Amino acid sequence: RYPIGFSGYSIACWRAVTFQPCFTPTATHIGYTWWSHDIGGPKHGSYDPEFSLRWVQVGGFSPILRVHSSGHPFLG
């Protein structure tokens, strides 16, 4: 009844993070009221403490906050 979606695997970079606030309401408009992002970027990119903090802050405004990364220093 209530689909849960996510933005897909993203590269850990500022460009990906700046797109997330636009992507969340767009998903809501097409019926995904429960939406999350793969915070941490499971695909490539580089680790930056400020960048990581900002991405978690952006994710805090999503209905589902999900830190998801594989083999990336973000989770260290």
N, C-alpha and C positions, 0 to 999 in steps of 0.2 A: 504494500500500500504506500509506503514511504520509501522511495529508493535512496540508497546511499551511494554517492559517487565520489570520485577523487580526481584531481587535476592531471593525473598521469605522472610518469617518471619525468623528472626535470633535472636539468644540469644545475649544479650549485654555482649560480652567478647572479649578479645584481639584476640583470635583465629579467631573469625568471621571477625573482621576488617582486619586482615592480609591476609585473603583469598579474600577480595573484589577486590583488584587491579588485581588479576589473573582472577577473574570471569568476569569482565567487558569486556576485549578483547575477551574472549572465547565466550561471548554472541554475540559480534559483528561478529565473524567469522561464526556464524550460522544464521546470518540475522537480529538479534535484534540490529539495529543501534541506537535506542533510548532506553537507559537502565538506570535503577535507582536501588537504594538500600533502604531498610527500615532503614534509619539512626536513631538510637536511640534504636533499639532492642525492638520490642513489646513483645518479649517473654523472661521473666525472666532476669537473670543477676543482676548486681549491678551498682550503679551510681558512677562514678569517673570523676571529672571535666576534667582532662587531657585526659582521654579516650574519653569522649564526644567530646572534641575539635578535637582530631585526627580523629575521625570518620567523622565529618563534613568536615575536610580537604580532606579526601579520597573521600567523596561524591562530592566535588567540581570539581573533574576530571571526573565525570560521566556526560553524556549528560543531565540528569534530576536529579536535587538535590531535594530529598524529605525526609524531617524529618517526620517520622511516628512512633508513639509509643502510647500505650494505658495503662493508669494507671501506668506510669513509671516516676520516678523523672526527667528523661532527659528533659521532656517538661516543668518542673516547673521553 
